[in-house]
Amino acid sequence: MKKAIIIGATSGIGKELARVLSQNGYVVGSVGRRIHLLNKFKMEFPDGFIKSIDVSKTSEAINQLKELISEMNGVDIVVISSGVGFINHDLQWDQEKETIDVNISGFTAMANVAMHHFLSKGHGHLVGISSIAAIRGDGDSPAYSASKSFISNYMEGLRKKVSKTGASIIITNIQPGFVDTAMAKGEGLFWVASPQKAAQQIYNAIKSKKKHAYITKRWKIIGWLMKFMPEFIYNKL
Ligand SMILES: NC(=O)c1ccc[n+]([C@@H]2O[C@H](COP(=O)([O-])OP(=O)(O)OC[C@H]3O[C@@H](n4cnc5c(N)ncnc54)[C@H](OP(=O)(O)O)[C@@H]3O)[C@@H](O)[C@H]2O)c1
């Protein structure tokens, strides 16, 4: 039986993905800070594992993720869906800092534990939830778009590293557009996917061992437009 850990599984995309994986026969370890929501998951899927971890407290979080992997007697797939995002018009430092702490330091710490585990086994699958926002710097949430850019770039680096080791480790970069969760803030949202649809498409990408997937698929068009749009037009949006 395959085993997966979802970090950021208490709500939104991660919660739905934990559900989809459990329903498809995976033993799932669910991680997040909100223990009452983890307990709810455990009631729904009694064979699953739960652990309350704050990824921004990196030293503690590293040990806790190692503990969870050992409690589960190893893991095949680690999904890092934990993330925060703020519309930060006033460039408030506390919001920029929290974004960096969770989305960059927390992400890297969790990816580091997963990669060491996979490298020691010679196989595994790391899935990181980046964003369409990774493609260009965003004026309303500069730390968020930069943090997602870091995640995409970091995973590309890990993939390159792995290709030189001969290990069978898959690295999947997921770039969602808008998904209807607590995270989707602001006005003018469009092509908003349900968390269920997003989770199903992420599950399909995992099964197909994809290196990259836009969620939903049509966000590929926006991704392409964002990449090639000249700055003088981009700055007017
Ligand atoms: N929704 C969108 O439109 C959208 C678009 C592109 C990308 N994304 C990305 O998708 C991922 C999931 O977000 P979502 O939309 O599902 O939003 P969400 O419902 O707010 O989920 C965020 C998850 O991250 C966890 N988390 C936050 N801070 C944490 C911390 N310090 N330690 C551990 N876990 C932490 C939360 O758990 P606790 O609060 O219980 O800790 C929660 O499970 C994020 O990385 C987000 O950037 C979302």
The ligand as an SDF file (V2000), in Angstrom:
LIG
                    3D

 48 52  0  0  0  0  0  0  0  0999 V2000
   -6.4440   29.0150   -3.5700 N   0  0  0  0  0  0  0  0  0  0  0  0
   -5.7960   29.4990   -4.6060 C   0  0  0  0  0  0  0  0  0  0  0  0
   -6.3680   30.2390   -5.4360 O   0  0  0  0  0  0  0  0  0  0  0  0
   -4.3540   29.1410   -4.8260 C   0  0  0  0  0  0  0  0  0  0  0  0
   -3.7650   29.4960   -6.0550 C   0  0  0  0  0  0  0  0  0  0  0  0
   -2.4410   29.1680   -6.2940 C   0  0  0  0  0  0  0  0  0  0  0  0
   -1.7140   28.4840   -5.3260 C   0  0  0  0  0  0  0  0  0  0  0  0
   -2.2970   28.1550   -4.1380 N   0  0  0  0  0  0  0  0  0  0  0  0
   -1.4690   27.4550   -3.1510 C   0  0  0  0  0  0  0  0  0  0  0  0
   -2.1150   26.2820   -2.7320 O   0  0  0  0  0  0  0  0  0  0  0  0
   -1.6490   25.9200   -1.4360 C   0  0  0  0  0  0  0  0  0  0  0  0
   -2.8330   25.5450   -0.5620 C   0  0  0  0  0  0  0  0  0  0  0  0
   -3.6040   26.7130   -0.3280 O   0  0  0  0  0  0  0  0  0  0  0  0
   -5.1910   26.6860   -0.2670 P   0  0  0  0  0  0  0  0  0  0  0  0
   -5.7000   27.4650   -1.3800 O   0  0  0  0  0  0  0  0  0  0  0  0
   -5.6570   25.2910   -0.0870 O   0  0  0  0  0  0  0  0  0  0  0  0
   -5.4540   27.5770    1.0500 O   0  0  0  0  0  0  0  0  0  0  0  0
   -5.8110   27.2070    2.5440 P   0  0  0  0  0  0  0  0  0  0  0  0
   -7.1380   26.5380    2.6150 O   0  0  0  0  0  0  0  0  0  0  0  0
   -5.6340   28.4720    3.3080 O   0  0  0  0  0  0  0  0  0  0  0  0
   -4.7110   26.1300    2.9770 O   0  0  0  0  0  0  0  0  0  0  0  0
   -3.4590   26.4790    3.4450 C   0  0  0  0  0  0  0  0  0  0  0  0
   -2.8900   25.2940    4.2080 C   0  0  0  0  0  0  0  0  0  0  0  0
   -1.5680   25.6610    4.6230 O   0  0  0  0  0  0  0  0  0  0  0  0
   -1.4330   25.3290    5.9910 C   0  0  0  0  0  0  0  0  0  0  0  0
   -0.4690   26.2120    6.6490 N   0  0  0  0  0  0  0  0  0  0  0  0
   -0.4280   27.5680    6.6430 C   0  0  0  0  0  0  0  0  0  0  0  0
    0.5680   27.9970    7.4270 N   0  0  0  0  0  0  0  0  0  0  0  0
    1.1490   26.9000    7.9540 C   0  0  0  0  0  0  0  0  0  0  0  0
    2.2190   26.6830    8.8640 C   0  0  0  0  0  0  0  0  0  0  0  0
    2.8970   27.7160    9.4130 N   0  0  0  0  0  0  0  0  0  0  0  0
    2.5620   25.4160    9.1770 N   0  0  0  0  0  0  0  0  0  0  0  0
    1.8810   24.3600    8.6450 C   0  0  0  0  0  0  0  0  0  0  0  0
    0.8700   24.4970    7.7840 N   0  0  0  0  0  0  0  0  0  0  0  0
    0.5040   25.7550    7.4550 C   0  0  0  0  0  0  0  0  0  0  0  0
   -2.8290   25.5070    6.5790 C   0  0  0  0  0  0  0  0  0  0  0  0
   -2.9330   24.7180    7.7490 O   0  0  0  0  0  0  0  0  0  0  0  0
   -3.0080   25.3170    9.2510 P   0  0  0  0  0  0  0  0  0  0  0  0
   -3.5820   26.7010    9.1700 O   0  0  0  0  0  0  0  0  0  0  0  0
   -3.8720   24.3420    9.9840 O   0  0  0  0  0  0  0  0  0  0  0  0
   -1.6050   25.2890    9.7180 O   0  0  0  0  0  0  0  0  0  0  0  0
   -3.6820   24.9480    5.4520 C   0  0  0  0  0  0  0  0  0  0  0  0
   -3.8030   23.5480    5.5980 O   0  0  0  0  0  0  0  0  0  0  0  0
   -0.8610   27.1260   -0.9140 C   0  0  0  0  0  0  0  0  0  0  0  0
    0.5080   26.8640   -1.0060 O   0  0  0  0  0  0  0  0  0  0  0  0
   -1.2550   28.2390   -1.8660 C   0  0  0  0  0  0  0  0  0  0  0  0
   -0.2390   29.2120   -2.0030 O   0  0  0  0  0  0  0  0  0  0  0  0
   -3.5900   28.4590   -3.8660 C   0  0  0  0  0  0  0  0  0  0  0  0
  1  2  1  0
  2  3  2  0
  2  4  1  0
  4  5  1  0
  4 48  2  0
  5  6  2  0
  6  7  1  0
  7  8  2  0
  8  9  1  0
  8 48  1  0
  9 10  1  0
  9 46  1  0
 10 11  1  0
 11 12  1  0
 11 44  1  0
 12 13  1  0
 13 14  1  0
 14 15  2  0
 14 16  1  0
 14 17  1  0
 17 18  1  0
 18 19  2  0
 18 20  1  0
 18 21  1  0
 21 22  1  0
 22 23  1  0
 23 24  1  0
 23 42  1  0
 24 25  1  0
 25 26  1  0
 25 36  1  0
 26 27  1  0
 26 35  1  0
 27 28  2  0
 28 29  1  0
 29 30  1  0
 29 35  2  0
 30 31  1  0
 30 32  2  0
 32 33  1  0
 33 34  2  0
 34 35  1  0
 36 37  1  0
 36 42  1  0
 37 38  1  0
 38 39  2  0
 38 40  1  0
 38 41  1  0
 42 43  1  0
 44 45  1  0
 44 46  1  0
 46 47  1  0
M  CHG  2   8   1  16  -1
M  END
$$$$
